[in-house]
Amino acid sequence: MQQLKDRISSDGQIMGNGILKVDGFVNHQVDPSLMDACGREFAKRFKDSGATKILTAEISGIAPALTTGIHLNLPVVYARKTKPVTMPDQVYLTLAPSHTKGRMVELIVSPEYLANNEKVLIIDDFLASGATILGLARLAEASGSKIVGIGALIEKDFEGGRKALSKLDVQIESLACIKSLDNGKIEFVD
C-alpha cells in the first residue's frame, strides 16, 4: 500500500537492532486517516475470509484492527498484557517475546469475548518473527476458534515471520513489506 510506504519512508525511524519506530503515526500517536485507509485495504483483502471476529494485541494492533473491524462490520478483541480486576479468573493466556520491550509479555483474553467456533482474523501492526501473532493464534485455538487470516501493517521480511506462520495455512497479508533496514535505509520488497 503506497500511502503506508510513503509514510514509513518519511516518518519511520530506524533505531538499530531491526527496530523501526513508527509510533508517531501507528501506536503512540495515531494518524486516523492513514489507519482508516489501512483498515479499508485489509477489509478488501479479507472480505471473503468468513471472519466473525478480529483479534489483535494491546496496544499497537488496536488502531489497524479497529478500522478493519469498522470496514468489515466485525467486533474487535484485543489481548491484554495485564489482567484487570474486571476479567474473570479463568482466562486464555499465553506468553510471547516482545522485541521492543526486550522481554516476554503475557497475552490475555477473556472467554467472554473469544468463544468456541469463532472464525478469527488476526490484525497487528508488525509481522517480524511471528512470535506475537503465533501467541494470538494460540489464544484463538485455545478457545476452540479457527484462524482464517492474518494481516500486518508492516512486515519485516528479513526476520522470517511469514515462514514461521506458514504452518497455520491461512491467508497472510502485509500492507508494507520491508526487505532491509541496513545502513540507515528503509528498503521495501517490490
N, CA, C and O of each residue as an XYZ file, in Angstrom:
760
protein
N       0.854     -1.168      0.000
C       0.000      0.000      0.000
C       0.902      1.234      0.000
O       1.609      1.507      0.970
N       0.862      1.954     -1.086
C       1.799      3.057     -1.288
C       1.683      4.149     -0.223
O       2.696      4.701      0.206
N       0.467      4.462      0.203
C       0.277      5.509      1.209
C       1.022      5.167      2.506
O       1.642      6.040      3.113
N       0.963      3.921      2.923
C       1.672      3.494      4.136
C       3.182      3.499      3.902
O       3.936      3.951      4.764
N       3.627      3.008      2.758
C       5.062      3.013      2.454
C       5.622      4.436      2.462
O       6.708      4.685      2.985
N       4.866      5.363      1.874
C       5.321      6.757      1.843
C       5.464      7.317      3.252
O       6.412      8.047      3.541
N       4.527      6.977      4.124
C       4.578      7.490      5.498
C       5.734      6.860      6.270
O       6.401      7.535      7.054
N       5.969      5.574      6.050
C       7.115      4.906      6.679
C       8.409      5.563      6.209
O       9.302      5.827      7.014
N       8.509      5.826      4.915
C       9.716      6.448      4.355
C       9.948      7.844      4.916
O      11.086      8.224      5.194
N       8.877      8.603      5.083
C       9.044      9.991      5.541
C       9.172     10.108      7.058
O       9.919     10.956      7.546
N       8.453      9.267      7.816
C       8.405      9.447      9.273
C       8.928      8.277     10.089
O       9.102      8.409     11.301
N       9.183      7.137      9.462
C       9.743      5.999     10.185
C      11.198      6.261     10.550
O      11.935      6.901      9.799
N      11.601      5.758     11.715
C      12.979      5.947     12.168
C      13.601      4.590     12.473
O      13.024      3.782     13.202
N      14.770      4.350     11.916
C      15.496      3.114     12.187
C      16.239      3.292     13.501
O      17.054      4.202     13.650
N      15.947      2.404     14.456
C      16.506      2.516     15.803
C      17.684      1.562     16.032
O      18.289      1.586     17.104
N      18.012      0.736     15.057
C      19.043     -0.281     15.231
C      18.433     -1.575     15.715
O      17.288     -1.595     16.168
N      19.187     -2.655     15.624
C      18.719     -3.989     16.043
C      17.410     -4.394     15.375
O      16.619     -5.124     15.972
N      17.168     -3.940     14.156
C      15.965     -4.328     13.420
C      14.700     -3.630     13.870
O      13.608     -4.033     13.470
N      14.812     -2.590     14.693
C      13.626     -1.886     15.193
C      13.338     -0.672     14.324
O      14.210      0.167     14.099
N      12.113     -0.589     13.842
C      11.624      0.535     13.062
C      10.600      1.270     13.909
O       9.567      0.706     14.268
N      10.881      2.519     14.227
C       9.977      3.322     15.059
C       8.935      3.997     14.171
O       9.258      4.817     13.312
N       7.677      3.627     14.404
C       6.553      4.220     13.668
C       5.495      4.740     14.640
O       4.336      4.927     14.271
N       5.913      4.969     15.885
C       4.924      5.345     16.893
C       4.400      6.760     16.728
O       3.500      7.161     17.466
N       4.926      7.529     15.789
C       4.391      8.859     15.516
C       3.136      8.833     14.666
O       2.470      9.857     14.516
N       2.797      7.658     14.097
C       1.579      7.578     13.281
C       0.818      6.268     13.421
O      -0.289      6.147     12.896
N       1.396      5.261     14.132
C       0.710      3.960     14.265
C       0.186      3.701     15.665
O      -0.950      3.251     15.815
N       0.986      3.974     16.708
C       0.544      3.472     18.007
C       0.660      4.410     19.200
O      -0.167      4.303     20.106
N       1.608      5.303     19.265
C       1.652      6.242     20.405
C       0.854      7.481     20.025
O       0.045      7.986     20.804
N       1.098      7.953     18.827
C       0.253      8.958     18.184
C      -0.267      8.281     16.927
O       0.515      7.735     16.150
N      -1.568      8.309     16.720
C      -2.186      7.586     15.610
C      -2.684      8.571     14.557
O      -3.319      9.574     14.884
N      -2.392      8.277     13.297
C      -2.941      9.046     12.183
C      -4.246      8.345     11.780
O      -4.217      7.314     11.108
N      -5.389      8.909     12.194
C      -6.671      8.229     11.940
C      -6.975      8.043     10.452
O      -7.544      7.023     10.063
N      -6.609      9.004      9.630
C      -6.884      8.876      8.188
C      -6.079      7.738      7.583
O      -6.597      6.961      6.781
N      -4.806      7.640      7.970
C      -3.966      6.555      7.469
C      -4.486      5.211      7.969
O      -4.569      4.258      7.194
N      -4.838      5.117      9.257
C      -5.346      3.849      9.795
C      -6.667      3.472      9.141
O      -6.936      2.291      8.925
N      -7.502      4.474      8.821
C      -8.753      4.188      8.126
C      -8.471      3.610      6.741
O      -9.124      2.655      6.321
N      -7.509      4.184      6.037
C      -7.151      3.667      4.710
C      -6.606      2.242      4.818
O      -6.914      1.391      3.984
N      -5.795      1.986      5.849
C      -5.257      0.636      6.063
C      -6.377     -0.350      6.391
O      -6.393     -1.467      5.875
N      -7.303      0.056      7.241
C      -8.448     -0.797      7.578
C      -9.292     -1.116      6.363
O      -9.760     -2.243      6.201
N      -9.485     -0.129      5.512
C     -10.249     -0.333      4.279
C      -9.529     -1.340      3.374
O     -10.162     -2.199      2.760
N      -8.201     -1.222      3.301
C      -7.417     -2.146      2.459
C      -7.473     -3.573      3.010
O      -7.646     -4.526      2.251
N      -7.327     -3.717      4.334
C      -7.445     -5.056      4.927
C      -8.838     -5.623      4.676
O      -8.973     -6.802      4.350
N      -9.867     -4.805      4.823
C     -11.238     -5.269      4.601
C     -11.404     -5.780      3.174
O     -12.067     -6.791      2.945
N     -10.806     -5.085      2.226
C     -10.869     -5.512      0.828
C     -10.167     -6.859      0.652
O     -10.679     -7.746     -0.031
N      -9.005     -7.005      1.264
C      -8.224     -8.235      1.091
C      -8.839     -9.443      1.816
O      -8.665    -10.581      1.380
N      -9.556     -9.194      2.920
C     -10.104    -10.299      3.715
C     -11.627    -10.404      3.629
O     -12.239    -11.083      4.452
N     -12.242     -9.752      2.657
C     -13.710     -9.728      2.575
C     -14.321    -11.117      2.442
O     -15.455    -11.333      2.869
N     -13.593    -12.055      1.860
C     -14.126    -13.403      1.654
C     -13.597    -14.417      2.675
O     -13.745    -15.623      2.480
N     -12.984    -13.938      3.755
C     -12.374    -14.845      4.737
C     -13.398    -15.554      5.618
O     -13.097    -16.589      6.212
N     -14.610    -14.997      5.704
C     -15.626    -15.577      6.585
C     -15.402    -15.232      8.053
O     -16.024    -15.835      8.928
N     -14.520    -14.270      8.338
C     -14.216    -13.901      9.727
C     -15.466    -13.455     10.474
O     -16.337    -12.782      9.921
N     -15.534    -13.851     11.756
C     -16.618    -13.409     12.637
C     -16.088    -12.496     13.742
O     -16.865    -11.853     14.449
N     -14.765    -12.442     13.886
C     -14.153    -11.612     14.922
C     -12.728    -11.283     14.521
O     -12.060    -12.062     13.840
N     -12.269    -10.106     14.958
C     -10.882     -9.691     14.747
C     -10.172     -9.742     16.089
O     -10.714     -9.310     17.107
N      -8.947    -10.276     16.083
C      -8.133    -10.378     17.295
C      -6.816     -9.666     17.061
O      -6.210     -9.799     15.997
N      -6.368     -8.903     18.063
C      -5.096     -8.210     17.992
C      -4.458     -8.178     19.368
O      -5.005     -8.710     20.334
N      -3.294     -7.548     19.446
C      -2.574     -7.429     20.713
C      -2.595     -5.974     21.175
O      -2.524     -5.043     20.372
N      -2.693     -5.809     22.486
C      -2.605     -4.478     23.089
C      -1.190     -3.964     22.887
O      -0.268     -4.755     23.085
N      -0.950     -2.834     22.547
C      -1.737     -1.686     22.215
C      -1.581     -1.358     20.733
O      -2.462     -0.770     20.106
N      -0.444     -1.752     20.202
C      -0.091     -1.331     18.847
C      -1.016     -1.859     17.762
O      -1.140     -1.232     16.709
N      -1.654     -2.969     17.982
C      -2.533     -3.517     16.955
C      -3.946     -2.963     16.979
O      -4.728     -3.226     16.066
N      -4.285     -2.197     18.013
C      -5.675     -1.767     18.169
C      -6.139     -0.863     17.028
O      -7.224     -1.076     16.487
N      -5.354      0.131     16.654
C      -5.800      1.071     15.610
C      -6.084      0.370     14.276
O      -7.169      0.553     13.724
N      -5.149     -0.426     13.739
C      -5.485     -1.082     12.467
C      -6.587     -2.130     12.604
O      -7.375     -2.319     11.677
N      -6.654     -2.808     13.742
C      -7.714     -3.796     13.945
C      -9.079     -3.119     14.014
O     -10.053     -3.605     13.440
N      -9.140     -2.001     14.718
C     -10.409     -1.283     14.868
C     -10.916     -0.766     13.523
O     -12.099     -0.910     13.214
N     -10.039     -0.170     12.726
C     -10.511      0.344     11.436
C     -10.871     -0.799     10.487
O     -11.783     -0.662      9.671
N     -10.166     -1.915     10.587
C     -10.553     -3.087      9.792
C     -11.926     -3.578     10.241
O     -12.773     -3.916      9.414
N     -12.141     -3.613     11.553
C     -13.435     -4.024     12.093
C     -14.568     -3.132     11.616
O     -15.662     -3.614     11.323
N     -14.310     -1.840     11.537
C     -15.331     -0.911     11.040
C     -15.705     -1.275      9.608
O     -16.887     -1.337      9.270
N     -14.704     -1.515      8.770
C     -14.972     -1.772      7.348
C     -15.502     -3.182      7.072
O     -16.127     -3.418      6.038
N     -15.254     -4.122      7.994
C     -15.816     -5.475      7.843
C     -17.060     -5.673      8.718
O     -17.698     -6.725      8.674
N     -17.392     -4.657      9.504
C     -18.525     -4.735     10.433
C     -18.379     -5.926     11.390
O     -19.302     -6.722     11.565
N     -17.185     -6.023     12.005
C     -16.881     -7.113     12.928
C     -16.410     -6.568     14.267
O     -15.778     -5.513     14.320
N     -16.713     -7.278     15.352
C     -16.166     -6.872     16.654
C     -14.661     -7.134     16.713
O     -14.142     -8.036     16.055
N     -13.981     -6.324     17.514
C     -12.539     -6.430     17.690
C     -12.247     -6.779     19.145
O     -12.762     -6.142     20.064
N     -11.418     -7.793     19.339
C     -10.968     -8.191     20.668
C      -9.467     -7.985     20.709
O      -8.757     -8.371     19.780
N      -8.979     -7.377     21.786
C      -7.529     -7.280     21.883
C      -7.041     -8.015     23.120
O      -7.639     -7.949     24.194
N      -5.938     -8.714     22.930
C      -5.311     -9.454     24.027
C      -4.652     -8.436     24.942
O      -3.834     -7.625     24.509
N      -5.022     -8.492     26.210
C      -4.462     -7.586     27.217
C      -3.096     -8.106     27.632
O      -2.804     -9.296     27.510
N      -2.257     -7.187     28.129
C      -0.941     -7.577     28.628
C      -0.907     -7.646     30.146
O       0.051     -8.151     30.733
N      -1.946     -7.141     30.771
C      -2.134     -7.319     32.219
C      -3.608     -7.629     32.443
O      -4.470     -7.151     31.706
N      -3.888     -8.420     33.451
C      -5.262     -8.851     33.723
C      -5.943     -7.843     34.644
O      -5.518     -7.674     35.786
N      -7.000     -7.166     34.166
C      -7.732     -6.248     35.028
C      -8.627     -7.007     36.011
O      -8.927     -8.182     35.799
N      -9.040     -6.352     37.056
C      -9.903     -6.996     38.055
C     -11.272     -7.346     37.481
O     -11.972     -8.196     38.033
N     -11.659     -6.711     36.391
C     -12.961     -6.981     35.776
C     -12.979     -8.265     34.947
O     -14.041     -8.722     34.524
N     -11.808     -8.838     34.719
C     -11.720    -10.057     33.913
C     -11.946    -11.270     34.809
O     -11.486    -11.278     35.952
N     -12.645    -12.298     34.317
C     -12.877    -13.488     35.137
C     -11.569    -14.207     35.487
O     -10.535    -13.978     34.860
N     -11.634    -15.079     36.497
C     -10.438    -15.817     36.918
C      -9.933    -16.758     35.829
O      -8.725    -16.884     35.624
N     -10.848    -17.412     35.139
C     -10.485    -18.319     34.058
C     -10.316    -17.520     32.767
O     -11.281    -16.939     32.271
N      -9.099    -17.485     32.215
C      -8.817    -16.724     31.001
C      -7.973    -17.564     30.053
O      -7.423    -18.596     30.436
N      -7.884    -17.108     28.828
C      -6.920    -17.669     27.887
C      -5.664    -16.818     28.025
O      -5.729    -15.592     27.932
N      -4.511    -17.469     28.249
C      -3.267    -16.754     28.484
C      -2.123    -17.466     27.781
O      -2.037    -18.694     27.795
N      -1.257    -16.691     27.176
C      -0.035    -17.226     26.592
C       1.064    -16.186     26.752
O       0.791    -15.028     27.069
N       2.287    -16.595     26.536
C       3.434    -15.692     26.582
C       4.003    -15.530     25.177
O       3.991    -16.464     24.376
N       4.500    -14.327     24.891
C       5.149    -14.066     23.607
C       6.287    -13.079     23.839
O       6.160    -12.165     24.654
N       7.401    -13.257     23.126
C       8.505    -12.306     23.280
C       8.177    -10.970     22.618
O       7.599    -10.936     21.532
N       8.545     -9.881     23.270
C       8.376     -8.548     22.707
C       9.749     -8.015     22.323
O      10.620     -7.840     23.175
N       9.930     -7.763     21.045
C      11.212     -7.259     20.537
C      11.497     -5.861     21.090
O      12.624     -5.557     21.482
N      10.459     -5.013     21.117
C      10.669     -3.637     21.569
C      10.773     -3.533     23.089
O      11.434     -2.626     23.597
N      10.134     -4.442     23.822
C      10.235     -4.415     25.281
C      11.439     -5.216     25.787
O      11.889     -5.022     26.916
N      11.951     -6.112     24.950
C      13.113     -6.902     25.323
C      12.833     -7.956     26.376
O      13.732     -8.351     27.119
N      11.585     -8.414     26.445
C      11.209     -9.436     27.426
C       9.936    -10.145     26.959
O       9.309     -9.756     25.973
N       9.581    -11.187     27.690
C       8.331    -11.898     27.416
C       7.165    -11.067     27.960
O       7.281    -10.433     29.009
N       6.046    -11.076     27.239
C       4.835    -10.402     27.701
C       3.684    -11.403     27.708
O       3.646    -12.335     26.906
N       2.766    -11.195     28.613
C       1.550    -12.010     28.646
C       0.565    -11.475     27.622
O       0.491    -10.267     27.395
N      -0.186    -12.365     27.009
C      -1.313    -12.024     26.153
C      -2.515    -12.729     26.773
O      -2.531    -13.955     26.882
N      -3.516    -11.957     27.176
C      -4.642    -12.487     27.950
C      -5.957    -12.082     27.279
O      -6.153    -10.917     26.934
N      -6.853    -13.052     27.100
C      -8.183    -12.782     26.553
C      -9.219    -13.453     27.443
O      -9.040    -14.588     27.885
N     -10.294    -12.737     27.693
C     -11.406    -13.289     28.458
C     -12.241    -14.221     27.580
O     -12.497    -13.904     26.418
N     -12.666    -15.364     28.120
C     -13.532    -16.271     27.344
C     -14.878    -15.635     26.988
O     -15.584    -16.135     26.113
N     -15.233    -14.551     27.652
C     -16.470    -13.832     27.314
C     -16.438    -13.317     25.877
O     -17.476    -13.202     25.226
N     -15.229    -13.009     25.389
C     -15.116    -12.321     24.109
C     -14.468    -13.145     23.003
O     -14.374    -12.701     21.859
N     -14.030    -14.324     23.348
C     -13.476    -15.221     22.334
C     -14.039    -16.604     22.611
O     -13.512    -17.362     23.426
N     -15.117    -16.910     21.917
C     -15.861    -18.127     22.191
C     -15.549    -19.219     21.174
O     -14.891    -18.986     20.160
N     -16.039    -20.407     21.475
C     -15.898    -21.564     20.606
C     -16.491    -21.279     19.224
O     -17.517    -20.610     19.099
N     -15.839    -21.790     18.212
C     -16.309    -21.731     16.824
C     -16.261    -20.353     16.162
O     -16.892    -20.160     15.123
N     -15.533    -19.393     16.731
C     -15.327    -18.118     16.041
C     -14.387    -18.362     14.858
O     -13.567    -19.280     14.874
N     -14.524    -17.540     13.862
C     -13.578    -17.513     12.743
C     -12.797    -16.208     12.908
O     -13.333    -15.120     12.698
N     -11.531    -16.333     13.285
C     -10.741    -15.204     13.752
C      -9.774    -14.687     12.683
O      -8.999    -15.440     12.093
N      -9.851    -13.385     12.463
C      -8.900    -12.671     11.619
C      -7.958    -11.927     12.563
O      -8.401    -11.095     13.355
N      -6.670    -12.222     12.481
C      -5.682    -11.537     13.308
C      -5.131    -10.350     12.531
O      -4.675    -10.493     11.396
N      -5.179     -9.170     13.156
C      -4.616     -7.957     12.568
C      -3.638     -7.384     13.583
O      -3.981     -7.237     14.756
N      -2.422     -7.057     13.145
C      -1.439     -6.474     14.061
C      -0.618     -5.420     13.326
O      -0.712     -5.271     12.108
N       0.193     -4.689     14.099
C       0.994     -3.640     13.479
C       2.179     -4.211     12.717
O       2.441     -3.806     11.585
N       2.900     -5.152     13.328
C       4.099     -5.714     12.698
C       4.020     -7.225     12.568
O       3.465     -7.911     13.426
N       4.581     -7.725     11.488
C       4.911     -9.137     11.337
C       6.428     -9.167     11.233
O       6.993     -8.810     10.199
N       7.085     -9.593     12.305
C       8.546     -9.664     12.332
C       8.937    -11.134     12.450
O       9.032    -11.833     11.440
N       9.163    -11.605     13.668
C       9.493    -13.021     13.866
C       8.249    -13.903     13.804
O       8.349    -15.114     13.602
N       7.083    -13.295     13.979
C       5.825    -14.048     14.002
C       5.420    -14.496     15.388
O       4.349    -15.081     15.554
N       6.251    -14.236     16.398
C       6.001    -14.748     17.747
C       4.714    -14.206     18.364
O       3.953    -14.968     18.959
N       4.459    -12.904     18.234
C       3.235    -12.334     18.811
C       2.008    -12.884     18.101
O       1.022    -13.240     18.746
N       2.064    -12.954     16.787
C       0.913    -13.465     16.037
C       0.686    -14.941     16.349
O      -0.461    -15.376     16.450
N       1.746    -15.709     16.500
C       1.580    -17.113     16.915
C       0.955    -17.190     18.306
O       0.151    -18.084     18.570
N       1.312    -16.270     19.193
C       0.684    -16.212     20.516
C      -0.810    -15.942     20.403
O      -1.611    -16.581     21.086
N      -1.189    -15.001     19.547
C      -2.607    -14.708     19.322
C      -3.315    -15.929     18.744
O      -4.452    -16.222     19.117
N      -2.657    -16.637     17.843
C      -3.239    -17.854     17.265
C      -3.456    -18.908     18.342
O      -4.473    -19.601     18.337
N      -2.498    -19.034     19.275
C      -2.667    -19.996     20.381
C      -3.887    -19.644     21.229
O      -4.628    -20.532     21.651
N      -4.098    -18.354     21.478
C      -5.270    -17.933     22.256
C      -6.560    -18.310     21.527
O      -7.494    -18.840     22.128
N      -6.593    -18.031     20.237
C      -7.791    -18.347     19.454
C      -8.047    -19.852     19.437
O      -9.181    -20.300     19.607
N      -6.991    -20.620     19.232
C      -7.146    -22.075     19.194
C      -7.558    -22.630     20.552
O      -8.329    -23.588     20.616
N      -7.059    -22.045     21.639
C      -7.451    -22.490     22.985
C      -8.943    -22.278     23.224
O      -9.561    -23.005     24.002
N      -9.513    -21.291     22.561
C     -10.943    -21.017     22.719
C     -11.803    -21.913     21.839
O     -13.029    -21.893     21.940
N     -11.169    -22.694     20.981
C     -11.926    -23.528     20.051
C     -12.247    -22.803     18.759
O     -13.069    -23.266     17.968
N     -11.599    -21.665     18.543
C     -11.828    -20.884     17.332
C     -10.832    -21.275     16.249
O      -9.865    -21.996     16.496
N     -11.092    -20.785     15.054
C     -10.249    -21.092     13.900
C      -9.689    -19.790     13.337
O     -10.418    -18.810     13.183
N      -8.400    -19.782     13.031
C      -7.774    -18.628     12.380
C      -8.120    -18.684     10.892
O      -7.940    -19.717     10.247
N      -8.619    -17.565     10.347
C      -8.979    -17.539      8.928
C      -8.126    -16.560      8.119
O      -8.241    -16.508      6.894
N      -7.271    -15.784      8.792
C      -6.406    -14.856      8.078
C      -5.550    -14.056      9.036
O      -5.859    -13.928     10.220
N      -4.464    -13.519      8.497
C      -3.534    -12.703      9.279
C      -3.160    -11.481      8.447
O      -2.762    -11.601      7.289
N      -3.294    -10.308      9.056
C      -2.901     -9.074      8.387
C      -1.954     -8.286      9.266
O      -2.157     -8.195     10.477
N      -0.920     -7.715      8.666
C       0.033     -6.867      9.382
C       0.239     -5.589      8.582
O       0.359     -5.621      7.357
N       0.279     -4.471      9.285
C       0.578     -3.220      8.597
C       1.941     -3.316      7.934
O       2.088     -3.040      6.744
N       2.945     -3.715      8.725
C       4.327     -3.712      8.266
C       4.948     -5.081      8.507
O       4.921     -5.602      9.623
N       5.497     -5.647      7.463
C       6.204     -6.916      7.581
C       7.686     -6.663      7.435
O       8.118     -6.004      6.489
N       8.469     -7.180      8.365
C       9.928     -7.133      8.251
C      10.356     -8.495      7.698
O      10.599     -9.440      8.449
N      10.439     -8.571      6.389
C      10.699     -9.815      5.671
C      11.974    -10.511      6.157
O      12.047    -11.739      6.176
N      12.961     -9.730      6.543
C      14.262    -10.270      6.939
C      14.239    -10.993      8.278
O      15.235    -11.615      8.650
N      13.113    -10.929      9.026
C      13.029    -11.632     10.310
C      12.338    -12.989     10.218
O      12.295    -13.721     11.206
N      11.800    -13.338      9.055
C      11.296    -14.689      8.823
C       9.944    -15.045      9.426
O       9.605    -16.225      9.519
N       9.179    -14.063      9.831
C       7.891    -14.338     10.461
C       6.879    -15.030      9.573
O       6.121    -15.880     10.041
N       6.856    -14.681      8.303
C       5.895    -15.306      7.384
C       6.126    -16.814      7.323
O       5.175    -17.596      7.305
N       7.396    -17.213      7.292
C       7.716    -18.651      7.270
C       7.247    -19.321      8.568
O       6.722    -20.434      8.541
N       7.443    -18.633      9.709
C       7.005    -19.184     10.999
C       5.489    -19.351     11.050
O       4.986    -20.257     11.715
N       4.761    -18.485     10.355
C       3.294    -18.547     10.351
C       2.739    -19.495      9.298
O       1.546    -19.797      9.309
N       3.580    -19.967      8.394
C       3.088    -20.794      7.281
C       2.388    -22.055      7.765
O       1.512    -22.579      7.077
N       2.767    -22.554      8.951
C       2.124    -23.770      9.474
C       0.648    -23.552      9.792
O      -0.103    -24.520      9.912
N       0.216    -22.290      9.930
C      -1.196    -22.004     10.187
C      -2.045    -22.177      8.927
O      -3.266    -22.310      9.007
N      -1.388    -22.174      7.763
C      -2.055    -22.422      6.485
C      -3.258    -21.504      6.264
O      -4.360    -21.965      5.970
N      -3.024    -20.181      6.412
C      -4.072    -19.184      6.170
C      -3.504    -18.063      5.307
O      -2.290    -17.940      5.146
N      -4.385    -17.263      4.767
C      -4.005    -16.082      4.002
C      -3.256    -15.113      4.916
O      -3.721    -14.796      6.010
N      -2.087    -14.644      4.458
C      -1.284    -13.671      5.201
C      -1.070    -12.467      4.301
O      -0.581    -12.595      3.178
N      -1.441    -11.295      4.806
C      -1.309    -10.064      4.028
C      -0.550     -9.024      4.839
O      -0.804     -8.849      6.031
N       0.382     -8.337      4.189
C       1.022     -7.178      4.803
C       0.866     -6.005      3.845
O       0.899     -6.172      2.626
N       0.697     -4.814      4.415
C       0.463     -3.633      3.585
C       1.756     -2.957      3.151
O       1.781     -2.225      2.162
N       2.818     -3.202      3.889
C       4.150     -2.707      3.515
C       5.147     -3.765      3.956
O       5.168     -4.155      5.123
N       5.965     -4.227      3.035
C       6.926     -5.281      3.350
C       8.340     -4.723      3.187
O       8.721     -4.246      2.119
N       9.102     -4.798      4.277
C      10.445     -4.238      4.294
C      11.477     -5.350      4.109
O      11.479     -6.348      4.831
N      12.348     -5.152      3.129
C      13.404     -6.107      2.830
C      14.594     -5.911      3.761
O      15.212     -6.880      4.200
N      14.919     -4.633      4.064
C      16.117     -4.350      4.840
C      16.016     -3.002      5.537
O      15.376     -2.070      5.050
N      16.669     -2.928      6.695
C      16.851     -1.665      7.406
C      18.349     -1.370      7.546
O      18.755     -0.596      8.413
N      19.153     -1.981      6.699
C      20.606     -1.843      6.774
C      21.073     -0.459      6.325
O      20.434      0.207      5.511
N      22.191     -0.062      6.879
C      22.855      1.197      6.509
C      21.948      2.419      6.653
O      22.070      3.384      5.898
N      21.029      2.372      7.637
C      20.154      3.517      7.896
C      19.164      3.807      6.797
O      18.669      4.929      6.685
N      18.859      2.788      5.963
C      17.943      2.977      4.830
C      16.828      1.940      4.890
O      17.072      0.755      5.117
N      15.604      2.407      4.681
C      14.454      1.505      4.626
C      14.297      1.046      3.176
O      14.062      1.854      2.277
N      14.433     -0.268      2.966
C      14.292     -0.825      1.617
C      13.088     -1.756      1.596
O      13.030     -2.737      2.337
N      12.138     -1.434      0.744
C      10.899     -2.221      0.633
C      11.065     -3.356     -0.359
O      11.845     -3.257     -1.306
N      10.327     -4.436     -0.137
C      10.208     -5.522     -1.107
C       9.336     -4.995     -2.233
O       8.321     -4.345     -1.980
N       9.721     -5.267     -3.469
C       8.922     -4.790     -4.625
C       7.596     -5.488     -4.704
O       6.805     -5.212     -5.606
